[in-house]
């Protein structure tokens, strides 16, 4: 698994689409592109028994097949202070499997 920097924090009640860019991890010159993508939401720190429930709908793949996006929602006030990990695993047209992830802090608006 490779690490991306932190996503900007999400506030309870917000819904947002996040994106991970695999262009630095694919052999673009050789024609390698993303064929499928799947995202998961887990906990880095804090407590949320329903972390996986923040993933909403199917992930999408950008038109250039180098990036993938996922819509997340259902963050509540009790989730403030939790740091999540959003991880995307892709399979390329060459059969290679690659995963990127980033931390997503949930912060209440002060």
C-alpha positions, 0 to 999 in steps of 0.5 A, spaced: 500 500 500 502 506 498 500 513 502 497 519 499 497 525 504 491 527 508 485 529 505 482 535 507 477 534 513 470 532 512 465 535 517 459 531 520 453 532 515 458 533 509 457 529 503 463 529 498 467 525 492 474 524 493 479 522 488 486 518 488 490 519 482 494 512 480 498 516 474 505 515 478 504 508 479 502 506 472 506 504 466 502 510 462 507 509 456 506 502 455 498 503 455 497 501 462 490 503 465 485 502 470 480 497 469 476 496 475 476 500 482 473 499 489 474 503 495 473 501 502 473 506 509 476 503 515 479 507 522 486 509 523 484 512 530 478 513 534 471 509 534 466 508 529 463 501 528 460 503 521 466 506 518 464 501 512 457 505 511 460 511 509 462 509 502 456 510 498 455 507 491 460 504 486 466 508 485 468 511 478 474 511 474 476 518 470 475 518 463 483 518 462 483 511 466 488 514 471 484 516 477 478 513 481 473 517 485 468 515 491 462 518 494 462 518 501 457 520 506 453 519 513 458 522 518 455 524 524 457 529 530 459 522 534 464 521 528 468 528 530 475 526 532 475 520 528 481 519 523 478 514 517 483 511 511 480 511 504 483 506 500 482 505 493 484 498 490 485 498 482 486 492 477 489 494 471 488 492 464 494 488 465 492 484 471 496 488 476 493 490 482 495 497 486 492 500 492 493 507 494 490 510 501 489 517 504 487 519 511 480 523 512 479 526 519 472 528 521 472 534 524 466 538 527 466 546 525 468 550 531 
